[in-house]
Amino acid sequence: MISVLLRMDKILIMCLFGLLSLSLFVLYAAVHAGDTAIFQKQAIFWFLGLIGFIGVCFVPLRIMGLLAWPVYLIALLSLALVPVIGDVHMGARRWLDLGVVAFQPSEMMKWALMLILAHWFASREPDTWPNFLIPLIISILPAGLIVIQPDLGTTLVLLFAAVAMLIASGFAWRWLLGAMAVSPLILWVLWNNMHGYQKQRVLTFLDPQSDPLGAGYHVIQSSIAIGSGGFWGKGYLEGTQGRLHFLPEQHTDFIFAILAEEGGLAAVSLLLVLYAILISRMLTIASCAHSRFGALLATGIASIFMLYVFINIAMVSGILPVVGVPLPFISYGGSALLTMLGALAIVMRVGIESKGNIPWQRPSSPLS
């Protein structure tokens, strides 16, 4: 036990606790003038998540490989149950009520998909049609169940992460180019199955002022908050957009605007540096992994974190249409936080089993 703890990657740990501190500070700023119970719930989620994080670090990668199919099938079954018995929140049916807490199966599926794809490609070369079609089906099934919830943001993250995994596995480019050739058809099907408000978000993205009190309201208010922060920000708990509740979903998808308004460019830079170090360290661990399974798994998880950060900040800044994608470790949400901590623990385990190969990671004790 002591050996595993000593082998934990210190850079990942420092980034994690930096994001933890920033998360609680920003979340309190977002809710201090409203429902402070949200802050207390997130603190509890952090406590439980860190316990789970340490627990996952003790699970060997070979055990994770054995659990790949069961975890994927459980996540897929949970997604299939959402349209039948799922709870509706803000017009979307995405949650399963477990009694104590409402659970979002789509959050679990992102990491389950990375696990099963890494397991699949670890022992196969993706150069034949069967080795291409099976992972394609494995990816499309959950994506189809998520898009009908509706949850376009998570669907896009899921598909892009699957593509990143295919590329990392050495996927034959001729198959990938063939799949891209049919992408216009996929986009057409996706557009015709989108809800009206989702189509409006895409159209309003090009001109938010065309509907300032409707679909463009989110982007306009977040742009005001980000722009008014300046370099040093307005000061902690002094932001007007958040404190006066002009900014919608300010504790979840749009929490980045709260950070930018109250902490300015300085706080935003700190956040981006933490993310850059975290993701680059995950990729370093992937490149030094002892096994192909560990390398693919760490690469897939890093790609999801990268996509989350890019899509959320681009969405809040008005660069991309508004989709429901949280900011990793910062936005409020129990399901997202717990699954992200579990995914980061998997990367930590890859690093633990590769101890000594990773730059700046050397045994600190004879026990390690």
N, C-alpha and C positions, 0 to 999 in steps of 0.2 A: 504493500500500500504506500509506504513512504517513498519507495523507488519511483512509483508512478507519479506521485505529487512532485518529486524533485525533477522529473523529466518533462513537466509541463512547460510549454513554450512561454517564456517570460514576456516576450513582445506582445503575443496575443493577449496574455493576461492584463498587461498594462493598458492596451487599447480597449479591452472589454470594460475595465473599471473606469477608464476615462469616459467611455460612452454611457456607462451606468450613471455616473455623477452628472453628466450633461443632461441626460434624459430626465432625471428627477427634477433638476433645476428648471428646465424648460417646461416640463409638464405642469409643475406647480404654477409657473407664470401663466400658463394657458387656462388653468381652471380656478385660480385663487379667488376670482370674482364670481364664481359660480358653484359648481358641484365639486367640492374638495374631496368627496368620497372617491372620485376617480383617481386622484393621486394616491390615496391609501391603498386602493385595489392594485394599482400598478406596482407599488412598493412590495406588496405581498407576492405578486407575480414574479418580481425580480428575485425575492428570497427563495421561492419555490424553484424558479428556473435555475438559479445557481446551484442548488442542491442537486437538481437533475443533471446539470452540466458536469459536476464532479462525478456523478454516478456513471454517465456515458463515457467519460474518460477512462474508466476501468474495463470497458467492454472491448475485447480483442477484435481486430478487423475480421478475422476468420469467422467469428460469431455473427458479426454484422452481415457478412456475405450469406450465411445460412438463413438469416432473418429477412433477407431482401424480398423474396416472394411473399411471405406472410405479411410483412408490413405494407407492401404495395397492395395486396388484395384487401386488407383491412381498410386502408385509405380509400380504395376504389368502392368498396361496399358502403362506406360512410357517405361518400359522394352520391351514390345511387339512392341512399335513403333520404337525402336532403329534399328532393322534390316531393317526397311522400309525407314525411313527418317533420320536416325542417321548420324552424321558426322564421318569421318574417321580421326584418328590422329595416326601417327606412326604405320600404318598397322592394327589398331583395330577400329572397329565401336562400340563405347561405349557412345557417347555423343549426346545429343539433343540440337540443337541451339535454344535458347530462344530469340535471337536478341541481348539482352544486354550481355548475358553471355552464355557459353556452360555448360549445366547441365549434370551430370552423374547419371542416374537413379539408378544404382546399389548401389551407396552410400546411397541413400534414402531408398532402399529396406532393407538393413541390419537392420536399426532401426525400419522400419515398420514391419518387420518380428518379432522382439522382442516384439513389441507392441501387435500384433495380437495373438502371442502365449501366452503371459502373460494374455491377456484378455480371451483366450480360457480356459486355465488351472486354472484360478482364481475361476471358478465356477464349475469345473468338476474334477473328479478323473480319472487319466489316467490308468485305469485298465480294459478297455474294448476295443475291436477291433475298434468300431467307434471312440472312443476318441483317438485312436492311428492313424488310417488311415487319418482322416481329417487333423490334424496338419502335418502329413507326406506329404500329397498332397500340403498343404499350403507352405511347405518348398521346395519341389522338383520343383514346377512350376517356381519360380523365379531363382532357381539354374540352371535349364536347359536353361533359357533365357540368363543368364549371361555367362555360359560356352561357348556358341556359339558366343560371341562377338568378340574375345575370351578374357576371364578374369578368368584364373584359380585361381589366388590368392584370389579374392573376393568370388569365388564359394566355396573354401575351408573354408574361414572364415565364410561364411553364414551357411554352413552345420555343422561345429563344434559348432558354437554358438547355432544352433537349438538343437543339442544333449545336450549341457550344460543346455539349458532351460528344456529339457525333464527330465534330471536327477534332476534338482532343484525342479521340480514340483512333485517329488515323483513317477516318472514313474516306472511301474512294470518292474523289471530287466528281467523277462522272455521275454517280448516283445522286449526289447533292445538287448538282446542276439540273439533273432531270426532275428532282423534286421541286426546285425553284421554278421550273418551266410551267408548272401547274399552279403556282402561287396566285396568279390573277384569278383563277377559278375559285381558289380557297377564299380570297378576299371578297369576291362577289357573293359567295355563299354566306360569309361572315356578315357582310353589310346587310344582306336581306334578312338575316336573322337577329339583327341588333334591335333593341328597343328604341322607341322614338326619342327618348331623352339621350340615349347614347349617340344616335345619329346627330342630334342637335349639338351635342358637345363637340363632335368632330367639326361640324360646320361653323360653330361659333369660335372654335379655336383660331381660325384665320382672321376673324374680326369680332373680338369680344364686345366692342361697343355696339354691335348690331342688336344685342339683347342684354343691356346692362343690368336689368333687374331680374333676368332669368338665367339662361345658361351661361352668360358671360359674367355673372355676378362674382363667382368664386375667384376667377382669374383677376378681375379688376381689383377686388379688395386685397388679394394677396400681393399683387403688384404694388399697391399703395403701401402696404406694410413693409415689403422688402425695400422699396425705394426710400422710404422715410427713415430707415435705420441709419443711413450714412455709414461712416467708418466705425465709430464706437457704439452706435445704437442710442436709443432714448433712455436707457437705464433699466435695470432689473425691476420688473413689475410696473414699469412706467409706459408700456406700449398702449396706445389708444385703440388701435384696430382690434386687438385681442380683449383688452379690458372692457371696452364698450360693446363687444360682441358683434362688430361689423364683419369679422372674419368667420365664415362657416367652417365647421369641422376642424376647429383650431387645435384640438387636442389629439386628432388622429392624422388624417391625410395632409392637413395644412399646417402642421406644427412647425415646419421649417420657416414659415413666414413669421411666426412668433419669435423664433430665435433670431432671425434677421432684423426684425424691428427693434427688439430690446438689446441685442448684443452687437448688431451691425456687422460690418465686413469682418471685424476681428473675430467674433464668435463663429461666423460662417467658415472662416479660414481654419479655425481650430477644429471644427467638425470635419471638414474635408481632409485635413491632414490625418486625423484619426482614422477615417475611412480608407485613405490611401495606404497608410501603414498596415492596417488590418488586412485589406485585400491583397496587397503585395506580399505580405507575410504568408497568407494562405497559399498563394501561387508558388512561393518559394518552397513551402512545405510539400506541395504537390510535385514540384520538380525534383525533390530529393527523396521521395517516398521509396521504400524498399520494394513495394509491390505495385503492379499495374492497377490493381483494384483500388489501392489507396490513392494513387496519383490521379486516377479518373474521378474518384469520389471527391477529393479535395478541389479539383479543378471545376467540377460541376457546381459545388456549393459556392465557391468563390464567384462564379459567373452569375449566380442568382443574387448574391449580395451586391455585385456590381450593377446589375440591372435594376434592382430595387432603388439604389441610391440615385442612379441616373434618371430613371423614370419619375421618381417622386419629386426631385429638385427641378427637373425640366417641366413637369406638370404644374408645380406651384409657381414657377417663374413665367409660365405662359409659352414655353417653347414647344410643349406637347399638349394634346388634348387632355382634359381632366379624366383620370381613371383612378379606381380605388386601389392605390398601391401605397402601403405605409412606408415611413422612413425607418430603416433598420435600427432597432434598439432605442429609438427616440419616440416614435408614435405610440399612443396608448393602444393596448390590445393584448389580452392574455394569450390567445391562441398563437398570434404572430410572434410574440416575445418568447414563449416557451419553445416553439419549434425552431426559432432562430438560434437560441442558446443550445438546443440539442444538436443542430447542424454544425455550429462552431465547435462543439465538443467532439464531434466526429473528426473534424480537421485536426483538432488538438491530439486525438488518438493517433492519427496518421503520423503526426510529428513525434509523438512519444515512441512509436515503434520504429522511427527513423532516427532516433537520437544519435548525435555525433556526426551525421551527414549534413545537417542543416547549418548554413553559415550563422555565426554568432550564437550557436547553441552547443555548449560543451558540457560534459558531465561536471556537476558542481560538488559531487561527493562520491566516495567509493561505493555508496549504496546505489548510485545511479548507473 
